[in-house]
């Protein structure tokens, strides 16, 4: 008679040898699970997130082929934003892109993040189909009237999308985008993928069109950092650079190495110069070389932005993430000469002055 314990062990071993099983083992590592719990916000359950990721990988061959590290990086972002990475709720989606997993916020996720601001009471978005009774009036008294065609079905063409925000003071703000504008955004997103739609538009085109007016509307609302981090992630997807989100999230050192290694951007420690080595041996403290002379910098403004000038060249350095500082260098005519990003303001300023 066969031993049922041995049978169960064999079944468990077989399951662990599948792509989904290997992914589950990778993500369920005690250290990674603990880290996800540290990042998690708004009652997001790390164990549930892992189950959703493993389930998604089991349902999508392209996802199953993606690197496990990129699943982990995407779950870190989802945990920090407090969004569930599942198509069931539509808060965020795990999408394969060039062998890597990226997280795309859904329109419901953006609304959820926007509503965390006490200044906003409600946000909603709808699509307008051909045949609907739709009137949009601008001016000093903005009005919007939308009466969907009953039993018209969803096979009709979308002619517009709109979003409405109700502020705490009762004021309403409206953003309407016609089909031409929606198609331009879709075409822009496709440019980063060789002119082809990405998985988001291929699978959830209607939701992507709902999200477009929400993103534009929320640019004018007093929202928190969580929303703008998600919006930045969305923009990077449109630009075909979703892997760069790692620059904008705040993670522990060991996780930063995993994410940056995936991006191919791990910064190797510089080899000490002979002068530095000699100073160390002498017990002195080597000082970094001073930046080229000629640059003058302003004090940080209320947004933390500083400006520099060297002759006819100008520069701007500002914080773009929890541990990220972007810099931009401009010529005398205002044209951009170069740009970059570092993990500290000092490093960003040093990059600028050495250009």
C-alpha positions in Angstrom: 0.0 0.0 0.0 1.4 3.4 -1.0 2.4 5.8 1.7 0.1 8.9 1.4 2.8 11.0 3.1 5.2 10.1 0.3 2.5 10.9 -2.3 1.9 14.3 -0.8 5.7 15.0 -0.7 6.0 14.0 -4.4 3.0 16.3 -5.4 4.5 19.2 -3.4 7.9 18.6 -5.0 6.3 18.5 -8.5 4.5 21.8 -7.8 7.6 23.5 -6.7 9.3 22.6 -10.0 6.8 24.6 -12.0 7.5 28.3 -12.9 4.7 29.4 -10.5 6.1 27.1 -7.8 9.6 28.5 -8.2 8.2 32.0 -8.1 6.2 31.3 -4.9 9.4 29.9 -3.3 11.4 33.0 -4.3 8.8 35.5 -3.1 7.9 33.6 0.1 11.5 33.7 1.3 11.2 34.9 5.0 13.4 37.9 4.4 11.4 39.1 1.4 8.1 38.5 3.0 9.2 40.4 6.1 10.4 43.3 3.9 7.2 43.4 2.0 5.4 43.6 5.4 7.6 46.6 6.3 6.7 48.4 3.1 3.0 47.6 3.1 0.6 50.4 3.6 -3.2 50.7 3.9 -3.7 47.1 5.2 -2.2 45.5 2.1 -1.4 41.9 3.0 2.0 40.7 1.7 1.0 37.1 1.7 -2.1 38.0 -0.4 0.1 40.0 -2.8 2.4 37.0 -3.3 -0.6 34.7 -3.9 -2.0 37.1 -6.5 1.4 37.4 -8.2 1.8 33.6 -8.4 -1.7 33.2 -9.6 -1.1 35.8 -12.4 2.1 34.0 -13.4 0.2 30.7 -13.6 -2.4 32.3 -15.9 -0.1 34.1 -18.3 2.8 32.4 -20.1 4.6 35.7 -20.7 4.5 36.6 -17.0 5.7 33.1 -16.1 8.8 33.7 -18.2 9.7 37.0 -16.4 12.5 37.3 -13.9 11.4 36.6 -10.3 13.4 39.6 -9.1 11.1 41.9 -11.1 8.0 40.4 -9.5 9.5 41.3 -6.2 10.4 44.8 -7.3 6.8 45.3 -8.6 5.3 44.0 -5.3 7.5 46.4 -3.4 6.0 49.3 -5.3 2.5 48.0 -4.9 3.1 47.6 -1.2 4.4 51.1 -0.8 1.4 52.5 -2.7 -1.0 50.3 -0.8 -2.5 48.9 -4.1 -3.5 45.3 -4.7 -1.8 44.0 -7.9 -4.8 42.1 -9.2 -7.1 42.6 -12.2 -10.0 41.7 -10.0 -10.1 45.1 -8.3 -8.4 46.9 -11.0 -6.1 48.8 -8.6 -2.9 47.8 -10.3 -1.7 45.2 -12.8 1.4 43.0 -13.2 2.4 43.3 -16.8 5.2 41.6 -18.7 7.6 43.8 -20.6 10.8 42.6 -22.2 11.2 39.7 -19.9 10.5 41.8 -16.8 7.4 42.4 -14.7 6.2 46.0 -14.3 3.4 47.4 -12.2 0.8 49.5 -13.9 -1.7 51.4 -11.7 -5.3 51.0 -12.8 -7.7 53.9 -12.9 -9.3 52.6 -9.7 -5.9 52.6 -8.1 -5.3 56.2 -9.1 -8.7 57.1 -7.7 -7.9 55.3 -4.5 -4.7 57.2 -4.1 -6.3 60.5 -4.9 -9.0 60.0 -2.3 -6.4 59.7 0.4 -6.1 63.5 0.2 -8.6 65.1 2.6 -9.1 67.8 0.0 -10.9 65.4 -2.4 -14.2 63.7 -1.5 -14.9 61.8 -4.7 -13.5 61.1 -8.1 -15.1 59.1 -10.9 -14.6 58.6 -14.6 -16.7 57.3 -17.5 -16.5 56.6 -21.2 -18.8 58.2 -23.7 -20.0 56.0 -26.5 -21.3 56.8 -29.9 -25.1 57.4 -29.6 -24.9 58.6 -26.0 -26.6 61.9 -25.1 -23.5 64.0 -24.1 -23.1 67.7 -23.7 -20.0 69.5 -22.2 -20.1 73.3 -21.7 -17.1 75.4 -20.8 -17.0 79.0 -19.5 -17.7 80.5 -16.1 -20.3 77.8 -15.4 -18.9 74.5 -16.5 -21.5 71.9 -17.1 -21.5 68.3 -18.1 -24.5 66.2 -19.1 -24.1 62.5 -20.0 -27.1 60.1 -20.5 -25.8 56.7 -21.8 -27.8 55.0 -24.5 -29.7 52.2 -22.8 -29.1 48.7 -24.2 -26.7 50.3 -26.7 -24.0 47.7 -25.8 -20.2 48.3 -25.6 -19.4 47.5 -29.2 -20.0 51.1 -30.1 -17.0 53.4 -30.7 -15.7 55.4 -27.7 -16.0 59.1 -28.6 -14.7 60.7 -25.4 -13.8 60.0 -21.7 -14.2 62.3 -18.7 -13.3 62.5 -15.1 -15.0 64.5 -12.3 -13.5 65.4 -8.9 -15.6 66.6 -6.0 -13.5 68.7 -3.6 -14.1 68.9 0.1 -15.6 72.4 -0.3 -18.2 71.1 -2.7 -16.5 72.5 -5.8 -16.3 70.2 -8.9 -13.6 70.0 -11.4 -14.1 68.3 -14.7 -11.7 67.0 -17.4 -13.0 65.8 -20.8 -10.8 64.2 -23.5 -12.1 63.5 -27.0 -11.2 60.4 -29.0 -8.4 62.2 -30.9 -6.7 63.1 -27.6 -7.1 59.5 -26.2 -5.6 58.1 -29.4 -2.6 60.4 -29.2 -1.9 59.2 -25.7 -2.2 55.6 -26.8 0.1 56.3 -29.8 2.7 57.9 -27.5 2.7 54.9 -25.3 3.1 52.6 -28.3 6.2 54.6 -29.5 8.2 53.2 -26.6 7.3 49.7 -27.8 8.1 50.0 -31.5 4.7 51.3 -32.5 2.8 48.3 -30.9 0.3 48.4 -28.1 1.6 47.3 -24.7 -0.2 44.6 -22.7 -2.2 47.2 -20.8 -3.9 48.6 -24.0 -4.2 45.2 -25.5 -6.1 43.8 -22.5 -7.7 46.8 -20.8 -8.1 49.5 -23.5 -11.3 50.8 -21.9 -9.7 51.2 -18.5 -6.7 52.9 -20.0 -9.0 55.4 -21.7 -10.8 56.1 -18.4 -7.4 56.6 -16.7 -6.3 59.3 -19.2 -8.7 62.1 -18.0 -8.1 61.1 -14.4 -4.3 61.7 -14.8 -4.8 65.0 -16.4 -7.4 66.2 -13.9 -5.3 65.2 -10.9 -2.4 67.3 -12.0 -4.5 70.3 -10.7 -5.6 68.8 -7.5 -3.9 69.0 -4.0 -2.9 65.4 -3.7 -0.3 63.5 -1.7 3.0 61.9 -2.6 1.5 58.4 -3.1 -0.6 59.6 -6.0 2.3 61.4 -7.7 4.5 58.3 -7.3 1.9 56.2 -9.0 1.4 58.9 -11.7 5.2 58.9 -12.3 5.1 55.1 -12.7 2.3 55.5 -15.2 4.2 58.1 -17.2 7.3 55.9 -17.3 5.1 53.1 -18.8 3.9 55.5 -21.5 7.5 56.5 -22.3 8.6 52.8 -22.5 10.8 53.1 -19.5 9.0 51.3 -16.7 12.1 49.9 -15.2 13.2 53.3 -14.1 10.6 53.4 -11.3 13.3 52.0 -9.0 14.8 55.4 -8.9 11.7 56.9 -7.3 11.0 54.4 -4.5 12.4 54.3 -1.0 13.7 50.8 -0.1 16.1 49.0 2.1 19.7 48.6 1.0 19.5 44.9 0.1 16.3 45.5 -1.9 17.8 48.5 -3.6 20.6 46.2 -4.9 18.0 43.7 -6.3 16.1 46.4 -8.1 19.1 48.3 -9.4 20.7 45.1 -10.5 17.6 44.3 -12.5 17.9 47.7 -14.1 21.5 47.2 -14.9 22.4 50.3 -12.8 24.2 49.1 -9.7 26.7 51.7 -8.8 30.1 50.0 -8.2 32.2 51.6 -5.5 35.0 53.7 -6.9 38.5 52.4 -6.5 40.4 54.6 -4.1 43.0 56.7 -5.7 46.7 56.4 -4.8 46.4 59.7 -2.9 43.4 58.5 -0.9 45.2 55.2 -0.1 48.2 57.1 1.1 46.0 59.4 3.2 44.4 56.3 4.7 47.7 54.8 5.5 48.8 58.0 7.1 45.6 58.1 9.2 44.3 61.2 7.5 40.8 61.7 6.1 41.0 62.1 2.3 38.8 64.8 0.9 36.9 64.5 -2.4 38.3 66.7 -5.2 36.5 70.0 -5.4 34.1 70.6 -8.3 35.3 72.9 -11.1 35.2 76.6 -10.1 32.7 79.0 -11.5 29.4 77.6 -10.4 27.2 79.5 -8.0 24.1 78.0 -6.4 20.9 79.4 -4.9 19.4 78.3 -1.6 16.7 75.6 -1.9 13.3 77.1 -2.5 10.1 75.9 -0.8 9.9 73.0 -3.2 13.5 72.0 -2.4 14.7 73.1 -5.9 18.1 74.8 -6.3 19.4 76.7 -9.3 23.0 77.1 -10.5 24.8 79.3 -12.9 28.2 79.2 -14.6 28.6 81.9 -17.2 25.9 81.4 -19.8 24.9 78.0 -18.5 22.2 77.3 -16.0 21.2 74.2 -14.1 18.4 73.0 -11.9 18.6 70.3 -9.2 15.4 69.0 -7.5 14.3 66.0 -5.5 12.4 63.5 -7.8 11.9 60.7 -5.3 12.6 59.5 -1.8 16.2 58.8 -2.6 16.6 60.5 -6.0 17.6 63.9 -7.2 17.3 64.9 -10.8 19.4 67.5 -12.6 19.0 69.4 -15.8 21.7 71.5 -17.6 20.7 74.3 -20.0 22.5 76.4 -22.6 22.3 80.1 -23.0 19.3 79.8 -25.4 17.4 77.7 -22.8 17.8 74.4 -24.7 18.6 71.3 -22.6 22.2 70.2 -22.8 22.1 67.2 -20.5 20.2 65.6 -17.7 20.6 62.9 -15.1 19.7 61.6 -11.7 21.7 60.6 -8.6 20.9 59.4 -5.1 21.9 62.6 -3.3 21.7 66.3 -4.0 25.4 66.7 -3.6 26.1 64.0 -6.2 23.6 65.6 -8.6 25.3 69.0 -8.2 28.6 67.3 -8.8 27.4 65.8 -12.0 26.2 69.1 -13.3 29.4 71.0 -12.5 31.5 68.4 -14.3 29.6 68.6 -17.6 
